[in-house]
Amino acid sequence: MKHLIIPDTQVKPGYPKEHLKWAGKYAVDKKPDVIVHLGDHWDMPSLSSYDVGKKSFEGRRYTDDIFAGISAMEAFLRPIRREQNRLRKNKHKIWTPRLVFCLGNHEHRIQRAIESDAKLEGLMSYEDFSLKEMGWEVHDFLQPVVIDGIVYSHYFTSGVMGRPVSNARLLLQKKMMSCVQGHVQDRDIAFGRRADGSPVTGLFAGIFYQHDEDYLTPQTNGSWSGIWMFNEVDNGSFDEMPVSMNYLRRKYGES
């Protein structure tokens, strides 16, 4: 089994999104069995509670945020749909990867907004993302999903207060399974073994976008950006392969 992992894409209006097309072309070349998006595809700046009242908040619109994310997701899926149509036309076996989307805290801003203002109920919802219509199975924010022995979630929590686990080594110690998450800017990986000797891996997958974040500094922006291919997936064991943004740009940017 092969899994393709896409960490936080944080799409917002006016920012580059052609890298989603590159990732779609990479998926076509490698044909993974499963594609997992770890969430925070939609950045949703219009619902940011941190920026209300700031000058930078002026002009943000919910509908613009939704459209930006949908168009970027369509850019990712377009090469995949084109390849499926080609295979179907030539009467070859159709490649139909399982598409799994883990809602992130940025998508969860919709629910938080509704909880803060009940008048918004019925006017906005997760359905606005059109994920199911595009073929994704959608898992709630922080709801773990287990696929071939690997547990995926936007992030994992620890303790009764539900605080995010802070690094990959702690992730293994707390969860005792192979776990993969997004949410954190930098990538981090740790390896271990169960009592029976079977290997487990904890992975903070990093980010997958080209822009710098305004809330970060020159010292904290510039993290590694890319996607991951897991080869030889079997009962929580896998061979992880990072695929950098720079590689995808060189390979698919001009095609």
ZADO-1210 file (C-alpha; in nm, 4 decimals, padded with zeros to 6 digits):
<atoms>
<atom x="00.0000" y="00.0000" z="00.0000" code="MET" pos="1"/>
<atom x="00.1068" y="00.3567" z="-00.0678" code="LYS" pos="2"/>
<atom x="-00.0217" y="00.6672" z="00.1103" code="HIS" pos="3"/>
<atom x="00.0244" y="01.0247" z="-00.0146" code="LEU" pos="4"/>
<atom x="00.0141" y="01.2785" z="00.2695" code="ILE" pos="5"/>
<atom x="-00.0649" y="01.6479" z="00.2255" code="ILE" pos="6"/>
<atom x="-00.0045" y="01.8675" z="00.5321" code="PRO" pos="7"/>
<atom x="-00.1510" y="02.2140" z="00.5963" code="ASP" pos="8"/>
<atom x="-00.2060" y="02.4058" z="00.2710" code="THR" pos="9"/>
<atom x="-00.3733" y="02.7122" z="00.4328" code="GLN" pos="10"/>
<atom x="-00.5161" y="02.8508" z="00.1096" code="VAL" pos="11"/>
<atom x="-00.6335" y="03.2106" z="00.1240" code="LYS" pos="12"/>
<atom x="-00.7451" y="03.4614" z="-00.1420" code="PRO" pos="13"/>
<atom x="-00.4693" y="03.6147" z="-00.3503" code="GLY" pos="14"/>
<atom x="-00.1949" y="03.3697" z="-00.2552" code="TYR" pos="15"/>
<atom x="-00.0187" y="03.1168" z="-00.4841" code="PRO" pos="16"/>
<atom x="-00.1890" y="02.7821" z="-00.5292" code="LYS" pos="17"/>
<atom x="-00.0199" y="02.6273" z="-00.8349" code="GLU" pos="18"/>
<atom x="00.1679" y="02.3889" z="-00.6051" code="HIS" pos="19"/>
<atom x="-00.1609" y="02.2015" z="-00.5567" code="LEU" pos="20"/>
<atom x="-00.1561" y="02.1231" z="-00.9288" code="LYS" pos="21"/>
<atom x="00.2025" y="01.9985" z="-00.8969" code="TRP" pos="22"/>
<atom x="00.0983" y="01.7684" z="-00.6141" code="ALA" pos="23"/>
<atom x="-00.1876" y="01.6363" z="-00.8259" code="GLY" pos="24"/>
<atom x="00.0525" y="01.5550" z="-01.1074" code="LYS" pos="25"/>
<atom x="00.2846" y="01.3819" z="-00.8628" code="TYR" pos="26"/>
<atom x="-00.0101" y="01.1739" z="-00.7418" code="ALA" pos="27"/>
<atom x="-00.0836" y="01.0704" z="-01.0991" code="VAL" pos="28"/>
<atom x="00.2762" y="00.9581" z="-01.1496" code="ASP" pos="29"/>
<atom x="00.2931" y="00.7558" z="-00.8255" code="LYS" pos="30"/>
<atom x="-00.0709" y="00.6418" z="-00.8010" code="LYS" pos="31"/>
<atom x="-00.1025" y="00.5991" z="-00.4246" code="PRO" pos="32"/>
<atom x="-00.3778" y="00.3821" z="-00.2815" code="ASP" pos="33"/>
<atom x="-00.4742" y="00.6473" z="-00.0262" code="VAL" pos="34"/>
<atom x="-00.4444" y="01.0274" z="-00.0248" code="ILE" pos="35"/>
<atom x="-00.4731" y="01.1939" z="00.3153" code="VAL" pos="36"/>
<atom x="-00.5066" y="01.5688" z="00.3617" code="HIS" pos="37"/>
<atom x="-00.4272" y="01.6546" z="00.7243" code="LEU" pos="38"/>
<atom x="-00.6500" y="01.9634" z="00.7327" code="GLY" pos="39"/>
<atom x="-00.6167" y="02.3422" z="00.7363" code="ASP" pos="40"/>
<atom x="-00.6623" y="02.3485" z="00.3605" code="HIS" pos="41"/>
<atom x="-00.8863" y="02.6526" z="00.4049" code="TRP" pos="42"/>
<atom x="-00.7079" y="02.9238" z="00.6027" code="ASP" pos="43"/>
<atom x="-01.0372" y="03.1128" z="00.6658" code="MET" pos="44"/>
<atom x="-00.8831" y="03.4534" z="00.7556" code="PRO" pos="45"/>
<atom x="-01.2292" y="03.6132" z="00.7554" code="SER" pos="46"/>
<atom x="-01.3139" y="03.4126" z="01.0694" code="LEU" pos="47"/>
<atom x="-00.9892" y="03.4757" z="01.2548" code="SER" pos="48"/>
<atom x="-01.0719" y="03.5854" z="01.6097" code="SER" pos="49"/>
<atom x="-00.7127" y="03.7048" z="01.6543" code="TYR" pos="50"/>
<atom x="-00.7313" y="03.9725" z="01.3847" code="ASP" pos="51"/>
<atom x="-01.0673" y="04.1345" z="01.4577" code="VAL" pos="52"/>
<atom x="-01.0222" y="04.5111" z="01.4906" code="GLY" pos="53"/>
<atom x="-00.6873" y="04.5178" z="01.3167" code="LYS" pos="54"/>
<atom x="-00.6303" y="04.7170" z="00.9982" code="LYS" pos="55"/>
<atom x="-00.5331" y="04.3960" z="00.8163" code="SER" pos="56"/>
<atom x="-00.8802" y="04.2519" z="00.8867" code="PHE" pos="57"/>
<atom x="-01.0556" y="04.5030" z="00.6608" code="GLU" pos="58"/>
<atom x="-01.1906" y="04.3557" z="00.3356" code="GLY" pos="59"/>
<atom x="-01.1899" y="03.9899" z="00.4329" code="ARG" pos="60"/>
<atom x="-01.4916" y="03.7960" z="00.3100" code="ARG" pos="61"/>
<atom x="-01.6146" y="03.4471" z="00.3988" code="TYR" pos="62"/>
<atom x="-01.7220" y="03.3685" z="00.0434" code="THR" pos="63"/>
<atom x="-01.3782" y="03.4629" z="-00.0900" code="ASP" pos="64"/>
<atom x="-01.2146" y="03.2259" z="00.1584" code="ASP" pos="65"/>
<atom x="-01.4424" y="02.9390" z="00.0574" code="ILE" pos="66"/>
<atom x="-01.3910" y="02.9973" z="-00.3150" code="PHE" pos="67"/>
<atom x="-01.0120" y="03.0180" z="-00.2802" code="ALA" pos="68"/>
<atom x="-00.9980" y="02.6801" z="-00.1069" code="GLY" pos="69"/>
<atom x="-01.2346" y="02.5107" z="-00.3501" code="ILE" pos="70"/>
<atom x="-01.0452" y="02.6357" z="-00.6553" code="SER" pos="71"/>
<atom x="-00.7158" y="02.5167" z="-00.5050" code="ALA" pos="72"/>
<atom x="-00.8635" y="02.1742" z="-00.4263" code="MET" pos="73"/>
<atom x="-00.9972" y="02.1508" z="-00.7807" code="GLU" pos="74"/>
<atom x="-00.6460" y="02.2308" z="-00.9084" code="ALA" pos="75"/>
<atom x="-00.5150" y="01.9343" z="-00.7086" code="PHE" pos="76"/>
<atom x="-00.7878" y="01.6962" z="-00.8245" code="LEU" pos="77"/>
<atom x="-00.7910" y="01.7982" z="-01.1913" code="ARG" pos="78"/>
<atom x="-00.4832" y="01.5923" z="-01.2972" code="PRO" pos="79"/>
<atom x="-00.6219" y="01.2949" z="-01.1039" code="ILE" pos="80"/>
<atom x="-00.9624" y="01.3136" z="-01.2757" code="ARG" pos="81"/>
<atom x="-00.7927" y="01.3583" z="-01.6126" code="ARG" pos="82"/>
<atom x="-00.5858" y="01.0450" z="-01.5554" code="GLU" pos="83"/>
<atom x="-00.8899" y="00.8465" z="-01.4458" code="GLN" pos="84"/>
<atom x="-01.0733" y="00.9506" z="-01.7626" code="ASN" pos="85"/>
<atom x="-00.7729" y="00.8481" z="-01.9733" code="ARG" pos="86"/>
<atom x="-00.7600" y="00.5054" z="-01.8127" code="LEU" pos="87"/>
<atom x="-01.1332" y="00.4616" z="-01.8543" code="ARG" pos="88"/>
<atom x="-01.1212" y="00.5635" z="-02.2210" code="LYS" pos="89"/>
<atom x="-00.8408" y="00.3151" z="-02.2909" code="ASN" pos="90"/>
<atom x="-01.0242" y="00.0416" z="-02.0978" code="LYS" pos="91"/>
<atom x="-00.7477" y="00.0103" z="-01.8387" code="HIS" pos="92"/>
<atom x="-00.8018" y="-00.0596" z="-01.4702" code="LYS" pos="93"/>
<atom x="-00.9258" y="00.2630" z="-01.3124" code="ILE" pos="94"/>
<atom x="-00.7092" y="00.4096" z="-01.0386" code="TRP" pos="95"/>
<atom x="-00.9404" y="00.5252" z="-00.7607" code="THR" pos="96"/>
<atom x="-00.7447" y="00.6323" z="-00.4524" code="PRO" pos="97"/>
<atom x="-00.9266" y="00.6674" z="-00.1246" code="ARG" pos="98"/>
<atom x="-00.9468" y="01.0400" z="-00.0454" code="LEU" pos="99"/>
<atom x="-00.9410" y="01.1233" z="00.3265" code="VAL" pos="100"/>
<atom x="-00.9719" y="01.4765" z="00.4683" code="PHE" pos="101"/>
<atom x="-00.9121" y="01.5534" z="00.8375" code="CYS" pos="102"/>
<atom x="-01.0715" y="01.8849" z="00.9296" code="LEU" pos="103"/>
<atom x="-00.8236" y="02.1261" z="01.0904" code="GLY" pos="104"/>
<atom x="-00.8559" y="02.4072" z="01.3406" code="ASN" pos="105"/>
<atom x="-00.8828" y="02.6623" z="01.0577" code="HIS" pos="106"/>
<atom x="-01.1844" y="02.4818" z="00.9086" code="GLU" pos="107"/>
<atom x="-01.3154" y="02.4523" z="01.2647" code="HIS" pos="108"/>
<atom x="-01.3317" y="02.8327" z="01.2751" code="ARG" pos="109"/>
<atom x="-01.6740" y="02.7911" z="01.1143" code="ILE" pos="110"/>
<atom x="-01.8049" y="02.5942" z="01.4114" code="GLN" pos="111"/>
<atom x="-01.6470" y="02.8328" z="01.6595" code="ARG" pos="112"/>
<atom x="-01.8089" y="03.1296" z="01.4821" code="ALA" pos="113"/>
<atom x="-02.1512" y="02.9628" z="01.5022" code="ILE" pos="114"/>
<atom x="-02.1017" y="02.8845" z="01.8706" code="GLU" pos="115"/>
<atom x="-02.0151" y="03.2514" z="01.9315" code="SER" pos="116"/>
<atom x="-02.3100" y="03.3842" z="01.7293" code="ASP" pos="117"/>
<atom x="-02.6104" y="03.1529" z="01.6932" code="ALA" pos="118"/>
<atom x="-02.7550" y="03.3713" z="01.4149" code="LYS" pos="119"/>
<atom x="-02.4934" y="03.2227" z="01.1810" code="LEU" pos="120"/>
<atom x="-02.6350" y="02.8715" z="01.2158" code="GLU" pos="121"/>
<atom x="-02.7731" y="02.7653" z="00.8789" code="GLY" pos="122"/>
<atom x="-02.5798" y="03.0395" z="00.6989" code="LEU" pos="123"/>
<atom x="-02.2394" y="02.8689" z="00.7097" code="MET" pos="124"/>
<atom x="-02.1244" y="02.5110" z="00.7619" code="SER" pos="125"/>
<atom x="-01.8620" y="02.2565" z="00.6647" code="TYR" pos="126"/>
<atom x="-02.0849" y="02.1716" z="00.3676" code="GLU" pos="127"/>
<atom x="-01.9684" y="02.4968" z="00.2070" code="ASP" pos="128"/>
<atom x="-01.6320" y="02.3290" z="00.1378" code="PHE" pos="129"/>
<atom x="-01.7982" y="02.0838" z="-00.1081" code="SER" pos="130"/>
<atom x="-01.5491" y="01.8181" z="-00.0001" code="LEU" pos="131"/>
<atom x="-01.7915" y="01.5265" z="-00.0226" code="LYS" pos="132"/>
<atom x="-01.9027" y="01.6382" z="-00.3669" code="GLU" pos="133"/>
<atom x="-01.5366" y="01.6288" z="-00.4740" code="MET" pos="134"/>
<atom x="-01.4989" y="01.2713" z="-00.3495" code="GLY" pos="135"/>
<atom x="-01.3407" y="01.3200" z="-00.0060" code="TRP" pos="136"/>
<atom x="-01.4478" y="01.1343" z="00.3046" code="GLU" pos="137"/>
<atom x="-01.4477" y="01.3962" z="00.5781" code="VAL" pos="138"/>
<atom x="-01.3428" y="01.3359" z="00.9390" code="HIS" pos="139"/>
<atom x="-01.4290" y="01.5801" z="01.2151" code="ASP" pos="140"/>
<atom x="-01.1709" y="01.8047" z="01.3769" code="PHE" pos="141"/>
<atom x="-00.9442" y="01.5944" z="01.6044" code="LEU" pos="142"/>
<atom x="-01.1306" y="01.2727" z="01.5169" code="GLN" pos="143"/>
<atom x="-00.8530" y="01.0169" z="01.4521" code="PRO" pos="144"/>
<atom x="-00.8786" y="00.7940" z="01.1460" code="VAL" pos="145"/>
<atom x="-00.6826" y="00.4675" z="01.1266" code="VAL" pos="146"/>
<atom x="-00.5699" y="00.3505" z="00.7826" code="ILE" pos="147"/>
<atom x="-00.3480" y="00.0431" z="00.7442" code="ASP" pos="148"/>
<atom x="-00.2368" y="00.0782" z="01.1051" code="GLY" pos="149"/>
<atom x="-00.1422" y="00.4500" z="01.0812" code="ILE" pos="150"/>
<atom x="-00.3455" y="00.7001" z="01.2815" code="VAL" pos="151"/>
<atom x="-00.4095" y="01.0342" z="01.1110" code="TYR" pos="152"/>
<atom x="-00.5444" y="01.3550" z="01.2665" code="SER" pos="153"/>
<atom x="-00.4874" y="01.7269" z="01.2215" code="HIS" pos="154"/>
<atom x="-00.3078" y="01.7064" z="01.5530" code="TYR" pos="155"/>
<atom x="-00.3050" y="01.4840" z="01.8599" code="PHE" pos="156"/>
<atom x="-00.3779" y="01.5857" z="02.2159" code="THR" pos="157"/>
<atom x="-00.2504" y="01.4800" z="02.5555" code="SER" pos="158"/>
<atom x="-00.3935" y="01.5069" z="02.9059" code="GLY" pos="159"/>
<atom x="-00.7397" y="01.5963" z="03.0290" code="VAL" pos="160"/>
<atom x="-00.7051" y="01.9533" z="02.8987" code="MET" pos="161"/>
<atom x="-00.6499" y="01.8289" z="02.5451" code="GLY" pos="162"/>
<atom x="-00.3369" y="02.0272" z="02.4717" code="ARG" pos="163"/>
<atom x="-00.1541" y="01.9471" z="02.1451" code="PRO" pos="164"/>
<atom x="00.1367" y="01.7042" z="02.1665" code="VAL" pos="165"/>
<atom x="00.4478" y="01.9134" z="02.1119" code="SER" pos="166"/>
<atom x="00.6897" y="01.6846" z="01.9240" code="ASN" pos="167"/>
<atom x="00.7160" y="01.3552" z="01.7406" code="ALA" pos="168"/>
<atom x="00.8951" y="01.1694" z="02.0217" code="ARG" pos="169"/>
<atom x="00.6214" y="01.2573" z="02.2690" code="LEU" pos="170"/>
<atom x="00.3646" y="01.1565" z="02.0090" code="LEU" pos="171"/>
<atom x="00.4996" y="00.8018" z="02.0126" code="LEU" pos="172"/>
<atom x="00.5227" y="00.7941" z="02.3906" code="GLN" pos="173"/>
<atom x="00.1661" y="00.9189" z="02.4379" code="LYS" pos="174"/>
<atom x="-00.0126" y="00.7269" z="02.1619" code="LYS" pos="175"/>
<atom x="00.2025" y="00.4124" z="02.1213" code="MET" pos="176"/>
<atom x="00.1028" y="00.3809" z="01.7549" code="MET" pos="177"/>
<atom x="00.2257" y="00.5190" z="01.4248" code="SER" pos="178"/>
<atom x="00.0714" y="00.8669" z="01.4176" code="CYS" pos="179"/>
<atom x="00.0853" y="01.1397" z="01.1532" code="VAL" pos="180"/>
<atom x="-00.0315" y="01.4981" z="01.1999" code="GLN" pos="181"/>
<atom x="-00.0063" y="01.8451" z="01.0510" code="GLY" pos="182"/>
<atom x="-00.0763" y="02.1732" z="01.2350" code="HIS" pos="183"/>
<atom x="00.2873" y="02.2551" z="01.3246" code="VAL" pos="184"/>
<atom x="00.5068" y="02.4583" z="01.0898" code="GLN" pos="185"/>
<atom x="00.8174" y="02.2402" z="01.1088" code="ASP" pos="186"/>
<atom x="00.8500" y="01.8720" z="01.0241" code="ARG" pos="187"/>
<atom x="00.9620" y="01.6336" z="01.2964" code="ASP" pos="188"/>
<atom x="00.9952" y="01.2552" z="01.2987" code="ILE" pos="189"/>
<atom x="01.0653" y="00.9894" z="01.5605" code="ALA" pos="190"/>
<atom x="01.0975" y="00.6126" z="01.5463" code="PHE" pos="191"/>
<atom x="01.0264" y="00.3416" z="01.8002" code="GLY" pos="192"/>
<atom x="00.9275" y="-00.0196" z="01.8480" code="ARG" pos="193"/>
<atom x="00.6429" y="-00.1935" z="02.0238" code="ARG" pos="194"/>
<atom x="00.7094" y="-00.4688" z="02.2744" code="ALA" pos="195"/>
<atom x="00.6730" y="-00.7267" z="01.9962" code="ASP" pos="196"/>
<atom x="00.9436" y="-00.5528" z="01.7920" code="GLY" pos="197"/>
<atom x="00.7135" y="-00.4034" z="01.5280" code="SER" pos="198"/>
<atom x="00.8184" y="-00.0513" z="01.4208" code="PRO" pos="199"/>
<atom x="00.6172" y="00.2645" z="01.4874" code="VAL" pos="200"/>
<atom x="00.6708" y="00.6172" z="01.3548" code="THR" pos="201"/>
<atom x="00.5581" y="00.9571" z="01.4778" code="GLY" pos="202"/>
<atom x="00.5518" y="01.2317" z="01.2166" code="LEU" pos="203"/>
<atom x="00.4778" y="01.6034" z="01.2232" code="PHE" pos="204"/>
<atom x="00.4357" y="01.6483" z="00.8473" code="ALA" pos="205"/>
<atom x="00.5086" y="02.0227" z="00.8234" code="GLY" pos="206"/>
<atom x="00.3363" y="02.2506" z="00.5725" code="ILE" pos="207"/>
<atom x="00.2595" y="02.2643" z="00.2021" code="PHE" pos="208"/>
<atom x="00.2344" y="02.6250" z="00.0876" code="TYR" pos="209"/>
<atom x="00.4590" y="02.8874" z="-00.0697" code="GLN" pos="210"/>
<atom x="00.3734" y="03.2031" z="00.1251" code="HIS" pos="211"/>
<atom x="00.5098" y="03.3432" z="00.4487" code="ASP" pos="212"/>
<atom x="00.2720" y="03.3883" z="00.7399" code="GLU" pos="213"/>
<atom x="00.2220" y="03.7440" z="00.8647" code="ASP" pos="214"/>
<atom x="00.2136" y="03.6372" z="01.2284" code="TYR" pos="215"/>
<atom x="00.5597" y="03.4777" z="01.2045" code="LEU" pos="216"/>
<atom x="00.8987" y="03.6495" z="01.1949" code="THR" pos="217"/>
<atom x="01.1894" y="03.6166" z="00.9476" code="PRO" pos="218"/>
<atom x="01.3357" y="03.3671" z="01.1957" code="GLN" pos="219"/>
<atom x="01.0251" y="03.1480" z="01.2154" code="THR" pos="220"/>
<atom x="00.9030" y="03.1644" z="00.8527" code="ASN" pos="221"/>
<atom x="01.0767" y="02.9592" z="00.5859" code="GLY" pos="222"/>
<atom x="00.9990" y="02.6117" z="00.7213" code="SER" pos="223"/>
<atom x="01.0375" y="02.3030" z="00.5040" code="TRP" pos="224"/>
<atom x="00.7390" y="02.2733" z="00.2738" code="SER" pos="225"/>
<atom x="00.6289" y="01.9643" z="00.0871" code="GLY" pos="226"/>
<atom x="00.4246" y="01.6454" z="00.0809" code="ILE" pos="227"/>
<atom x="00.5028" y="01.2867" z="00.1823" code="TRP" pos="228"/>
<atom x="00.4845" y="00.9492" z="00.0133" code="MET" pos="229"/>
<atom x="00.4605" y="00.6479" z="00.2415" code="PHE" pos="230"/>
<atom x="00.5726" y="00.3330" z="00.0640" code="ASN" pos="231"/>
<atom x="00.5357" y="-00.0272" z="00.1851" code="GLU" pos="232"/>
<atom x="00.2581" y="00.0627" z="00.4296" code="VAL" pos="233"/>
<atom x="00.1694" y="-00.2401" z="00.6397" code="ASP" pos="234"/>
<atom x="00.0123" y="-00.2478" z="00.9871" code="ASN" pos="235"/>
<atom x="00.1566" y="00.0873" z="01.0920" code="GLY" pos="236"/>
<atom x="00.4980" y="00.0322" z="00.9339" code="SER" pos="237"/>
<atom x="00.6021" y="00.2389" z="00.6322" code="PHE" pos="238"/>
<atom x="00.8966" y="00.3858" z="00.4449" code="ASP" pos="239"/>
<atom x="00.8520" y="00.7622" z="00.4536" code="GLU" pos="240"/>
<atom x="00.9716" y="00.9775" z="00.1639" code="MET" pos="241"/>
<atom x="00.9571" y="01.3572" z="00.1878" code="PRO" pos="242"/>
<atom x="00.8824" y="01.5309" z="-00.1420" code="VAL" pos="243"/>
<atom x="00.9815" y="01.8958" z="-00.1215" code="SER" pos="244"/>
<atom x="00.8103" y="02.1965" z="-00.2740" code="MET" pos="245"/>
<atom x="01.1318" y="02.2692" z="-00.4645" code="ASN" pos="246"/>
<atom x="01.1313" y="01.9220" z="-00.6194" code="TYR" pos="247"/>
<atom x="00.7668" y="01.9523" z="-00.7235" code="LEU" pos="248"/>
<atom x="00.8330" y="02.2956" z="-00.8740" code="ARG" pos="249"/>
<atom x="01.1267" y="02.1693" z="-01.0805" code="ARG" pos="250"/>
<atom x="00.9483" y="01.8529" z="-01.1891" code="LYS" pos="251"/>
<atom x="00.6002" y="01.9850" z="-01.2650" code="TYR" pos="252"/>
<atom x="00.6173" y="02.3646" z="-01.2603" code="GLY" pos="253"/>
<atom x="00.6697" y="02.4064" z="-01.6316" code="GLU" pos="254"/>
<atom x="00.4420" y="02.1245" z="-01.7497" code="SER" pos="255"/>
</atoms>
